Amino acid sequence: MLHDEQKMETFSYDDAIVRKFVLATMVWAGVAFLVGLIAALQLADWRFNFNLPWLTFGRLRPLHTNAAIFAFGGNAIFAGMYYSTQRLLKTRMASDAMSRFHFWGWQAIIVSAALTLPFGITIGKEYAELEWPIALAINIVWVVFGVNFFKTIAQRRERHLYVAIWFYIATIITVALLHVVNTIQIPVSLWKSYPIYAGVQDALVQWWYGHNAVAFFLTTPFLGLMYYFLPKAADKPVYSYRLSIIHFWALVFIYIWAGPHHLLYTALPEWAQTLGMIFSIMLWAPSWGGMVNGLLTLRGAWHRVGKEPVLKFFVAGLTFYGMATLEGPLLAIKSVSSLAHYTDWIIAHVHGGTLGWNGFITFGMIYWLVPRLWKTKLYSESLANVHFWTGFTGIIIYMISMWSAGITQGLMWRAVDSTGRLMYPDFIETVLRIAPLYWVRAAGGALYLVSFLIMAYNITKTIASAPKNVKADVFQAPRLAPSSNQNLGDKPHRILEGLPIVFTVLTLLAVAVGTVIEFVPTLWATDYVNTGSSIKPYTGLQLHGRDLYVREGCYLCHSQMIRPILSETLRYGDYSRAEESMYDRPFQWGSKRTGPDLARVGGKYPDLWHFRHMMNPRDVVNGSLMPSYPWIFRDKIDFAVIPKKIAVMKFLGTPYNEQELALAEATARAEAQAVAASLSAQGATGKLEDKEIVALIAYLQRLGQDYKKGGVK
Amino acid sequence: MTDTDKKIEGHAYDGIEELDNGLPSWWINGFYLTILFAGLYFGYYMLGSGPALVDEYNTSRETHEQAIATKKSARPVASEEQLAASLKDPGKVKLGASVYASKCIACHGDRGQGGIGPNLTDEYWIHGGNLTQIMKTVSEGVLDKGMPPWGAVLTADELPAVVAFVNSLIGTKPTAAKAPQGVRAKE
């Protein structure tokens, strides 16, 4: 039996693909951070929008989040995964061609995101903005990546899968599931589609996706990277194998349930909100399991942390992870959410996670990888230390400013005096109070960008000093003998680690349980949406105006979800009901109130108010931070597309009749004439009946109107 | 928790070894505690008698409305005479001017000349030109025409003050004024 095991095979690793992903990580990091800084400046002073459509906050913010998560974060995890997977499995990737397809496909997706989002081509759901052709391309590239990865596992020369690989498996299958389910949509045209889910269902699916994008794109793969690169860099054994097992399974099982904590106090059925909250609380220990196992692995190496930048980045990264995963469960408690939701506290929270955890783990990994990949020495250790401290200071400034802004504004929103009157009834008062903190935040972000530029210089110099034409190292390992359960081990989990297919199926089951229990009742039961209400579908013009609202990213600063909280209903009107968004594809409940809620804005102001407000918000709201939208006063309504939109909505179940469909274009034109006439009567000038502003006003004036008419039972 | 720090045999991946340490007791007990909390919370609010968020809201809304009603009955609506008296109080007019500058300018113009909303400087009124009528318009709004209700926004001092200031604008004849709307007030 021994002679078979002893048969040595010679192989090398595909490090060219790792080098590619490392370079892509560096390039997209620069883009993501720069766009983030511009967006931060736009919130500090509206003039940074430059009155240019493609540079306006509502279009730039999705570019920032997508670039940070999928371009910077994505390339970083791929770099680390390709490097570590090959070594942990003692085999080259199954197919170099598939690896290259993955690399170039992913970069093409990022470039197409950068070419569509600034032009307002968006689905309008956070972190899932990319329109259907790109969404489809993501699915294809991801599947190729997955096939290549699992084929690599199949040809491994290491019997058991190490914990890093477990996390990679969870990442690959869950991200595929999340993305495919959340982006099922029906195209209206090449660059416009509507999701098959509407209103409350769309909200549930979206935040199941959105939350678990954080879980399975920004957490599990990075934990996998941590489990490889931290013990390698520290040259220490992993603290506890048992802790790895327990926290891995607990994390994968529990994370998927937590999505509804993004929807506390909304029109989502309360049992689902409660599940979201309690599973978030149970998530604290499993999350900390990773941090604890990482930090305790450094026992005996702490004296090196002060000197070695790689370890310094890992320690700080893990600490930020610990902070974010303690803060997350805290924010998921309903009463805390009632204060923090819609405020900058959430912005502080996510940036602690991304800048601190994802950023610093990536930087530490790249400082460790580059000298090895290019077979040279790091150009400057001291510059890496400068990078660390500058970046660290930037994060601290960022987080403190946004915590202060969020808590201040949250308290101002809810302040009611003894006479029962809101103490700050004008929303703008609460904005102006925190506006200086937006400058502080921008300064923190700028510092982080500068720290990254120091790194970019350091890495460039390092690579420049590398010898040319590095030959790949050659390794030898015996081929694996055919496995039987006997030689896999004596403990159940040890046996499981030798059975990748069973392991993968169990992981899929772990994420499927929470998904099914939360989805099924909401997707198939009509109990939660009162269909006998007065809520009617949008007219063609309103629907078109709604798409403009989505195009301009209004939902990134304005919610349409009034929570059942006294200070909120005093400010905005009665709380929102599920049926009010039953025809909304996508739902536009929002997650942030940089400006006020708009769920009941219809009829609150005259048409002319909106007209002047969109032209220059400061004409009607002194001190407003909102961008101006001069182009919607120039650009014409595409009336011809309206019947197609109505047809897709009808196909998806919105009750338009045949006549409404047949007359859609003419009806929309007549409607536009009426709005234009009303605007002219109030004093607006110019030929307005074919301009986009008219459609947008038609939509804004509709918001909340059906409910006010009082038909909700 | 005592760490044995024993390396597990056969666990070596690209040189990474694993130790046979147990779970830190504070960690696993913390985990159990959150599970216990989750169970109790779910039991009380979902299966037991715990109030729903909407129930809690309705309670707070009722308390609020009772408080408002008590306050309202304690403070009678200002009469025409009382409002007329505040016209002569320069302090009131000054307060009214600052309220006007922050809340009314957007629609009625910086000098009351009108814009989105009607001209306030002429003698024509759409919803009545008596002081009590102006007070009612300011306080309850005219939702159909886009005039928001300011009663819940302005304080008890600010409401009559802004009426006094608006009254002081009549006859100022600003440039670029909007054409008169409504009916002429009887002098």
Chai-1 contact restraints between the chains, C-beta under 6 A:
chainA,res_idxA,chainB,res_idxB,connection_type,confidence,min_distance_angstrom,max_distance_angstrom,comment,restraint_id
A,R87,B,D14,contact,1.0,0.0,6.0,A-B,restraint_1
A,L88,B,Y13,contact,1.0,0.0,6.0,A-B,restraint_2
A,L88,B,D14,contact,1.0,0.0,6.0,A-B,restraint_3
A,Y162,B,Y13,contact,1.0,0.0,6.0,A-B,restraint_4
A,P231,B,I16,contact,1.0,0.0,6.0,A-B,restraint_5
A,P237,B,K7,contact,1.0,0.0,6.0,A-B,restraint_6
A,P237,B,E17,contact,1.0,0.0,6.0,A-B,restraint_7
A,P237,B,E18,contact,1.0,0.0,6.0,A-B,restraint_8
A,P237,B,L19,contact,1.0,0.0,6.0,A-B,restraint_9
A,V238,B,E18,contact,1.0,0.0,6.0,A-B,restraint_10
A,Y239,B,L19,contact,1.0,0.0,6.0,A-B,restraint_11
A,Y239,B,N21,contact,1.0,0.0,6.0,A-B,restraint_12
A,S240,B,N21,contact,1.0,0.0,6.0,A-B,restraint_13
A,Y241,B,I8,contact,1.0,0.0,6.0,A-B,restraint_14
A,Y241,B,E18,contact,1.0,0.0,6.0,A-B,restraint_15
A,R242,B,G22,contact,1.0,0.0,6.0,A-B,restraint_16
A,L243,B,L23,contact,1.0,0.0,6.0,A-B,restraint_17
A,E270,B,A52,contact,1.0,0.0,6.0,A-B,restraint_18
A,W271,B,M46,contact,1.0,0.0,6.0,A-B,restraint_19
A,T274,B,Y45,contact,1.0,0.0,6.0,A-B,restraint_20
A,T274,B,M46,contact,1.0,0.0,6.0,A-B,restraint_21
A,I278,B,A38,contact,1.0,0.0,6.0,A-B,restraint_22
A,I278,B,Y41,contact,1.0,0.0,6.0,A-B,restraint_23
A,I278,B,F42,contact,1.0,0.0,6.0,A-B,restraint_24
A,I281,B,T34,contact,1.0,0.0,6.0,A-B,restraint_25
A,I281,B,A38,contact,1.0,0.0,6.0,A-B,restraint_26
A,M282,B,T34,contact,1.0,0.0,6.0,A-B,restraint_27
A,M282,B,I35,contact,1.0,0.0,6.0,A-B,restraint_28
A,M282,B,A38,contact,1.0,0.0,6.0,A-B,restraint_29
A,W284,B,T34,contact,1.0,0.0,6.0,A-B,restraint_30
A,A285,B,G30,contact,1.0,0.0,6.0,A-B,restraint_31
A,A285,B,F31,contact,1.0,0.0,6.0,A-B,restraint_32
A,V292,B,W27,contact,1.0,0.0,6.0,A-B,restraint_33
A,T419,B,K71,contact,1.0,0.0,6.0,A-B,restraint_34
A,G420,B,H64,contact,1.0,0.0,6.0,A-B,restraint_35
A,G420,B,A67,contact,1.0,0.0,6.0,A-B,restraint_36
A,G420,B,I68,contact,1.0,0.0,6.0,A-B,restraint_37
A,R421,B,A152,contact,1.0,0.0,6.0,A-B,restraint_38
A,P425,B,V153,contact,1.0,0.0,6.0,A-B,restraint_39
A,P564,B,L53,contact,1.0,0.0,6.0,A-B,restraint_40
A,P564,B,V54,contact,1.0,0.0,6.0,A-B,restraint_41
A,P564,B,Y57,contact,1.0,0.0,6.0,A-B,restraint_42
A,L566,B,S60,contact,1.0,0.0,6.0,A-B,restraint_43
A,L566,B,H64,contact,1.0,0.0,6.0,A-B,restraint_44
A,Y605,B,G146,contact,1.0,0.0,6.0,A-B,restraint_45
A,P606,B,I116,contact,1.0,0.0,6.0,A-B,restraint_46
A,P606,B,G146,contact,1.0,0.0,6.0,A-B,restraint_47
A,L608,B,I116,contact,1.0,0.0,6.0,A-B,restraint_48
A,W609,B,I116,contact,1.0,0.0,6.0,A-B,restraint_49
A,V620,B,A106,contact,1.0,0.0,6.0,A-B,restraint_50
